[in-house]
Amino acid sequence: MMHATATRRLTPAEVAGEFRCHPVTVRNALAGGELHGSQRVKGGRWTVEEACAEAWVSGRPCEHQVADVVELKSVAAVRKT
């Protein structure tokens, strides 16, 4: 039987603590789309996958941001035809 790997989700405060930055910096990055995160409801609490936080700190896009760009390019290509 194959089990899915659990993804560790962090709060903005946990991201700030683990990666030694200010929590406001993390929240601003989330609000500005620099850091990929999710909210269950609009205006709710943010959670961030650990891999996304690691990518943000290292200055590279996470897998979700790369997937979003690829999807947008695909939609744009279809609209041109």
N, C-alpha and C positions, 0 to 999 in steps of 0.2 A: 504494500500500500504506500502511495506517495503522499507526503505531507508538504503543505505549502510552508515556505520559510516565513516566519513571523518578521515583520518589519517593525523596527523600533521607532515609535513616534515620540517626539519631544515637544514640550511647550516652548514658547519663546524664551522664557526664563532659563529653561534647561539648556537651550541652544547657547544662550549668552554665557552661562556658567561653564559649559564644556569647551567652548571655543574662545573664551576670554574676550568677550565684547560686551557692550552695554545692551540691556534688554530693549531700549528704545531704538537702537541701531537695528536689531533683529526685527522689531515690529515695523519700522520704516521700510526695511527691505521686503518684508511680506506685502505691505500695502502698495509698494511701488513695483512689485512683480519681479524684483531681482532674486528673491528667495521664494522657491515654490513651497507652498503650504496649503492647508485646507481648513475650512470652517464648516461645521455641520449645518449651521444657519448663518445667514448674513448678519454680520456684527457679533457673531459668537466667538468663542475661544479658538485661537489658531493652534494647529498641530503641524509639525514638520517631520518628514521622514528623515532619519539620521543621514542617509545617503545624500539627500538634497542639501542638508546643512553642511556636510563635508564638501560637496561640490561648490556651494556658495562661498565658503571660507577660502577654498583654493582658487576661486576666480573662474570657475568653469560652469557651464550650464549642467543641470541635472538631467537625468533621462527623461523626465516629464517635459522640461523646457525644450529639449531637442525634439521630442515627439510632437509638441505643439507647433514648432517651426516647420517640420516636415508636413504636418497636416495642413497648415496654412498655405504652403507652397503648392500642395496638391489641389486644394480648393481653387487657388488662383489660376492654376494651369487649366482646370476644367472650365472655369468661367471665361477664359480667353478663347476657347474653342466654340 
